[in-house]
């Protein structure tokens, strides 16, 4: 029997390339029966992405269809669920590039700072939207803050990567910069909004 490994398969002791998409690969025989598989050529990430798009489309359709009967909180939750997979996928894909940055996981840092920035901006705009009583704007801002920004930022990965840093001073630098920059972003957005109101 053959073992499929990434972009190829093992036969005997050597690695062979997978055949073209649509070709049939004979895997071997068991009990006089030959097993064959057709190579689809669809990467797992594409299948995952397509599944997420279908899930998001379903949630968005549910939010629009049920909006007249749902409360603002339920509508905001559906919109949050619609945005969350995209942010999580962005964070995951960017996190893969951290392998090239062994002393400072820059991409997790950027995701956390963007999540902080979006949360602060959504909160500041929501305060303004409350006074204008635009309910749909509030729903979108809550969904942006809780759904997208919440899924984009990550405490668990931050801590796991901090603990994996080779030296204690690198850990302290990473955690310290994360805290300081996030606080500066919050102040930068909230102070002008406070002064304007």
C-alpha positions in Angstrom: 0.0 0.0 0.0 1.1 3.6 -0.6 1.3 6.3 2.0 0.2 9.8 0.9 2.5 12.4 2.4 1.9 16.1 1.7 2.5 16.6 -2.1 3.6 13.1 -2.8 3.3 9.5 -1.7 5.8 6.8 -0.6 6.2 3.6 -2.6 8.8 1.2 -1.5 11.4 3.5 -0.1 11.2 6.5 -2.4 9.0 9.5 -2.6 6.9 9.9 -5.7 5.0 13.0 -6.9 1.2 12.8 -6.9 -0.3 12.5 -10.4 -2.2 15.4 -12.0 -5.6 16.4 -10.8 -8.3 14.1 -12.1 -5.9 11.2 -12.5 -6.4 7.9 -10.7 -3.8 6.7 -8.2 -3.6 3.0 -7.6 -3.0 2.6 -3.9 -2.5 -1.1 -3.8 -4.5 -4.2 -3.3 -6.2 -5.9 -0.3 -7.7 -9.3 -0.4 -7.5 -9.4 -4.2 -9.3 -6.0 -4.6 -7.4 -3.0 -6.0 -7.9 0.3 -4.2 -7.9 3.4 -6.3 -8.3 7.1 -5.4 -8.9 10.0 -7.8 -6.7 13.0 -7.0 -9.0 16.0 -6.4 -6.3 18.6 -6.1 -8.2 20.6 -3.6 -6.0 21.7 -0.7 -7.4 21.3 2.9 -7.1 25.1 3.4 -9.3 25.7 0.4 -11.9 23.3 1.7 -11.8 24.9 5.1 -12.1 28.4 3.6 -15.1 27.2 1.5 -16.8 25.8 4.6 -16.3 29.0 6.5 -17.7 31.1 3.6 -20.8 28.8 3.6 -21.2 29.1 7.3 -20.8 32.9 7.2 -23.3 33.2 4.4 -25.8 31.1 6.3 -25.3 33.2 9.5 -25.6 36.5 7.5 -28.8 35.3 5.8 -30.2 34.3 9.1 -29.4 37.7 10.6 -31.1 39.5 7.7 -34.1 37.2 7.5 -34.7 37.1 11.3 -33.8 40.8 12.0 -37.5 41.9 12.5 -38.0 39.2 15.2 -34.6 39.3 16.9 -33.5 41.6 19.6 -30.5 43.9 19.1 -28.4 41.5 21.2 -29.3 38.5 19.2 -28.7 40.3 15.9 -25.4 41.6 17.1 -24.5 38.0 18.1 -25.3 36.7 14.6 -23.3 39.4 13.0 -20.4 38.7 15.4 -20.6 35.0 14.5 -20.5 36.0 10.8 -17.3 38.1 11.2 -15.4 35.8 13.7 -14.2 33.1 11.3 -12.5 35.6 9.0 -10.6 37.2 11.8 -9.6 33.8 13.2 -8.4 32.7 9.8 -6.4 36.0 9.3 -4.7 35.5 12.8 -4.0 31.8 12.0 -2.4 32.6 8.6 -0.3 35.5 10.0 0.7 33.4 13.0 2.3 30.8 10.6 4.9 33.5 9.6 6.1 33.9 13.2 8.5 30.9 12.7 10.8 33.4 11.0 10.8 35.6 14.0 12.1 33.5 16.9 12.8 36.4 19.3 9.6 38.4 18.8 6.4 36.9 17.4 5.6 40.1 15.4 2.5 38.7 13.6 0.7 37.8 16.8 1.7 41.1 18.2 0.2 42.9 15.2 -3.0 40.9 15.4 -3.4 41.8 19.1 -2.7 45.5 18.4 -5.1 45.6 15.5 -7.7 43.8 17.7 -7.1 46.4 20.4 -7.4 49.3 17.9 -10.6 48.0 16.5 -12.2 47.4 19.9 -11.2 50.9 21.1 -12.5 52.5 17.9 -15.8 50.5 18.0 -16.3 51.5 21.6 -15.6 55.2 20.9 -17.9 55.2 17.9 -20.6 53.3 19.8 -20.7 56.1 22.4 -21.4 58.5 19.6 -24.0 56.1 18.0 -25.9 55.8 21.3 -26.6 59.5 21.2 -27.7 59.4 17.6 -29.8 56.2 18.4 -28.9 54.4 15.2 -29.5 50.8 16.2 -28.0 49.2 13.1 -24.8 51.1 13.6 -24.6 49.9 17.2 -25.2 46.3 16.1 -22.4 46.5 13.6 -20.0 48.1 16.1 -20.8 45.5 18.7 -20.2 42.8 16.2 -16.9 44.4 15.0 -15.7 44.7 18.6 -16.8 41.3 19.9 -16.7 39.2 16.7 -13.9 40.4 14.5 -11.6 42.1 16.9 -12.2 39.4 19.6 -11.3 36.6 17.2 -8.3 38.5 15.8 -6.7 39.1 19.1 -5.4 36.2 21.2 -4.3 35.9 24.8 -3.6 32.1 24.7 -1.2 32.4 21.7 0.4 35.4 23.3 1.2 33.5 26.4 2.2 30.3 24.6 4.6 32.2 22.4 6.0 34.3 25.3 6.7 31.1 27.3 8.5 29.6 24.2 10.9 32.6 23.9 14.5 31.4 24.6 15.4 34.1 27.2 13.5 35.7 30.1 14.3 39.2 28.9 12.7 38.4 25.5 9.6 37.3 27.3 9.5 40.5 29.4 10.1 42.6 26.3 7.3 40.9 24.4 4.7 41.1 27.2 5.8 44.6 28.1 5.6 46.0 24.6 2.2 44.3 24.1 0.8 45.9 27.2 2.3 49.4 26.6 1.4 49.6 22.9 -2.1 48.4 23.5 -2.6 51.1 26.3 -1.2 53.8 24.0 -3.6 52.8 21.2 -6.5 52.9 23.7 -5.5 56.4 24.9 -4.9 57.7 21.4 -8.4 56.8 20.4 -10.3 57.5 23.5 -8.8 60.8 24.7 -9.7 62.8 21.6 -13.2 61.3 21.7 -13.6 62.2 25.3 -12.5 65.8 24.6 -14.8 66.1 21.7 -17.9 65.1 23.8 
